[in-house]
Amino acid sequence: MNRRWMSRALIALVVPALAVPALASSATAAPTVKVPTINAAAKVYPHLAGGTATETATKVYGPGKKCGQTKVVKGASGRTASYAPDYSSGDPDAYLMTGERPSVSVQAFKFPTAKAAIAYLRGYAKQAKHCPGTNPGGGGGGTGGQPHCTSKTKKIAFKLGNERWGYQIRSTCTIGDQTTSSVFNSLFARKGRSIVYTTAMSMDATAPSIPKSIAFTGIALKTAG
């Protein structure tokens, strides 16, 4: 698998994946793909023990013929989940989003065949190549109300499934006299006809554990089937 192609594929996946919750509807067909339960997530991230998993069934949208277009992939199913600690525990740390207690989410897709899953990835890789998006924050005029952000990205190497890619992104944004820093682990993997995309994010400049991100991605890939 060409590393440059896979890099484009993951970048292309991030945009439609993050948009999935907005595209979900009650008309979505009954899903066949599964995501990890809160108990499974808590085995990797103990701060989630006793918490909740908010799941949403989704349609799967592949790239259209033109830039910016999407189309429903027939026979494919999707499911997203975001995991939260027990906010009723009385523990003030429950509200923190740190490297030790990151925000965790997963998106899983299942296709009729492995060939269909590969076609989905190649379609988005092709679209990313021919329809590059603008950089975040690009074109800003430097006004006081707009944030100024800098980021550093490093690859995360791991072995899962037939295809995989991962990044850790460190971002610092300043608006006025306020500065915020976040670290985002983003991992993607495909095994056969299933694709999973997991994230772990902190907001205190400390990095979520990479081994834990890999372990959770492995659980998600196994759960997806």
N, C-alpha and C positions, 0 to 999 in steps of 0.2 A: 504494500500500500504506500503510495507516494506521500511523503510527509507534508509537502507543500499543499497537495490536494486536501489532506485531512485538516490542515490548518484552516483553509478556506471553508471547509465543510462545517467545522465547529463554530466559526464566526458567523456563518450563515444561519446555523441552527439557533443561535442565541436570540436573534430578533423574533422569529416566529414562536419560539418556546416561551419567551417572556410575555408574548401577546396572547397566549392560549387562554388564560382566565377570562379575558374580555370577549373571547370568541365562543365560550361555552354557552350552551343553551339547554333548556329542558327537553328539546327535541332530539338531543344527541342519542344515538343508538346505544343500546345496552352494551357496556364495555366488556371486553374479554381480558384486557390487560389489568394487572394488579400492581399496587405500590406497597411499600413496607408499612406495617402497622406502627402505631406509636410505641408499642412494646419493643418491636424490632429496632426502631430508631433509637430507643433509650439504651439498648445494649451497646451501641456505639457512642451515644451522647447521653450520659447519665442525667444531665440537667433536665432532660425531657421526661423523665420517669413520672408517671401520674398525670402527664399533660394530655394534650389532644392533637389529633391529626385531622386537618380539614381537607377533605378530598372532593374533587370535582371531576366528573366525567366530561370528556371533550371530544369533539370531532378532530380529525387530523387534517391539517391544511398543508398541502404541498405547493411548490412554486407554480405560478401560472406561466403563460407564454410570454408575457410582457413584464418588464420591471415593475415591482410593487404588487403584482397580481398574485393571488393564491387560489387554490382549488381544493375541494374536499377529496381526500384519497379514499376511494371506495374499498370497503372491506377492512379498513384499518380502524383501530380504536385507540383512544388516549385517556390518560388519567393523570391528574396532578395532585400533589399533596404538600401542604405546609405544616410544619410541626411546631408546637408551642408548649412551653413548660406549664406547670400548674400555677396559674396566677392567683388562685384562691388559697395557696399554701401559707400565705403571710410572710414568705421569704422575700425580703426586698431585692435580693439578687435575681429573682425571677424575671424582673423587668430589664435586666442588663443584657446587652448584646456584645459579648466579648469573644476573644479568641477561645477561651475556655467554655463559653456558653454561646455559641454562634446561632444565628438564625439558620434553619435547615429547611430545604425544600427539594422536591423531586418531580420530574415529569417523565412519564413513560409512554411509549407508543408501541403498538403491536400491529404488524402488517400481515396480510394473507400468506406471504411467502418471504423468504430471505431476499429473493430477487427484487421484490417490491420495496423492501426496506433499503436496499442498496440504491435503487433508482431514486428514492426519496432523497437520499444523501447526495447523490450525484447531481440531482436537479438543483438543490440549493447551492452546491458548490459552483455549478455553472452560472447560476444567477448571481452569486457573490462576485464572480470573476467579471461578468459583463455589466452588472448593475451595482457598482460599489456605492456604499452609503457614505454620507458625510461624517466627518469626525465629530464626536460628542463635543458640544460647545463651540463648534466651528462657526466662524463668521461673527463672533461676538464683537460688540463695539466698545467694550471696556467700561460700560456704564456701571455705576455703583450697585445696581440691583441684580447684576448677573454674576454668578460664581466663576471663579478662576480655578480650574482643576488641573492637577498634574497626576500622572499615573505611571506605574512601572509594572511590567508583565513578565512573568517567568513561566516556563513550561513545567508541567508536572508529569513525570514519567511513571507509568504503571502498566501492569499486564492484566487485562480483563477482556473477555470476549474476543470477537474477530477483528474489531476496529476500536480504537480508543484515542482520546486526546484530552489534555487537561491544562489548565492555566491557573496561576494565582496572580490576582491583580491587586496592587496596592494603590489606593487613590486618596489624594488630599485635596480638599476643596475649601476655598476661602471666599466668603461673601461679607463685605464690610470688615468688621473686626472679629468675625467668627470663623474659626477653622474647624473642619471635621475631617477625620481620617477613617477609612474603611479598608478592610482586606476581604477579598472575595475568592473563594476556591470554586472553580467551575470545571466539572468533569463530565465527559461524554463517553458512552460506550455502546457498541452494538454487538449483539450475539444472535446469530441467525436472523430471525424476523423481528426481534425486539430491539428497541433503542431506549436508553435511559439518559437523562440529563440531570445531574445533581448539583446543588449549590450549598455552600456554608459561608455565612457572612458575619463579620464582626464590625463594630462601629467604634472601637477604641484603639485602633492602630495595631493591636496585637493580632497575629495571624491564627486562624483556625488550623487545627492539626491536619496536615496533609495525609498521614497514615489513616486517620479517622475518615477523612473524605473518601479515600480509596476504599476503605472497608465498607462504608455505607453504600458506595456505588456498586460494590460487589453484591451486597444484599439486595439492592434495588434491581440489579440485572437478573439475579436468581429468582426474585419474586415475580418479575415481569413474565418469566417463562419463555 
